Amino acid sequence: MAGSGLVTFGRIAFLLTGKTRLPGTCSRQTFELTISPTLPTSITKSAAAATADMSHHQQHQSTVERLDRPSTYYDKSGKRTRDDAANKEDPLKDATTLYVGNLSFYTTEEQIHELFSKCGEIKRLVMGLDRFAKTPCGFCFVEYYTHEDALDCMKYIGGTKLDERIVRTDLDPGFKEGRQYGRGKSGGQVRDEYREDYDAGRGGYGRSLQGGKEMGSEYD
């Protein structure tokens, strides 16, 4: 009585063949082991297809996460219950507004409009302002007429340079009055309050450090 079978371990296929002695003589089985350096064609094709599907899924998932991340200036006012979070639709699903950050204080509204209009017609552009001085403080909101134009802007303009600075773009659920002002203690953006490195395009050193230096020189 003889039998055989194909057993696979990883990329190696083992072909087992066996012979059994007749009853009454010996019940022990002996096997021959043959190692095949390559898998059968059908198994190889299946593995390749699974790998391709996984790669495509990971690439698609990465793109979705990159384009749909919320703006850092997203309005977080108001508490949400667990039921509210479950029933609320994705606020970025059809978003047409972009939060644009890391701008120079000296970049003008005209420069921004000229660059961002290359991806579609702009419905509204709101410059970010110092809360007290009412001067530009390094960010803005750009609203398009369509969601597709907003996504194109993220693809083709996000990460490029304007006034020698890398532009950062994020989908935003929509501009609301009051969001055009900086949230820092001194009126600008929070990121510019405690910055220790000198940034000529964003007012030099952090404003808190500048205040400390001015106070120190006054009493020296």
Buried (B, 14 or more C-beta within 10 A) or exposed (E): EEEEEEEEEEEEBBEEEEEBEEEEEEEEEEEEEEEEEEBEEEBEEEEEEEEEEEEEEEEEEEEEEEBBEBBBBBBEEEEEEEEEEEEEEEBBEEBBBBBBBBBBBEBEEEBBEEBBBEBBEBEEBBBBBBBEEEEBBBBBBBBBEEBEBBBBBBBEBBEEEBBEBEBBBBBBBBBEEEBBBBEBEBBBBEBBBEBEEEBEBBBBBBBBBBEEEEEEEEEE
